[in-house]
Amino acid sequence: MSDPISDMLTRIRNGGRALLPAIELPHSKIKEGVAKILKSEGYVTDVAVEGEAKKKIKIRLKYNGKKNVIEGLKRVSKPGLRKYTGAGEIPRVLGGLGIAIVSTSEGLMTGAQAKKKNLGGELLCHIW
């Protein structure tokens, strides 16, 4: 697998379209950070890390009736073409209705948090 974050976003997208209650994916620190941001912003219900030697991340998806709360996910910075942005150029997703996830020197955070702390970094993905 050359792009684990893209795989994570695809699993979330497919699980939402199939109306699955939860999805599981292999653990990494960056995926765990993205999942915790999704939970803190209210896009998923719960995030749990399970297992000892082979850890897995279990994400419980959130729905409004039969409609997934996450309408769209887009990977911005890819392994073949990285996208970096300064604090002043972090984009607003759908006019502020979505979030941008940025990898900064102080860890993963939303675009709004990075702007507040005046930090730039790698623009990982957009979620709305």
Buried (B, 14 or more C-beta within 10 A) or exposed (E): EEBBBBBBBBBBBEBBEEEBEEBBBBBBEBBBBBBBBBBBBEBBBEBEEEEEEEEEBBBBBBEEEEEBBBBEBEBBBEEEEEEEBEBEEBEBBEEEEBBBBBBBEEEBBBBBBBBEEEBBBBBBBBBB
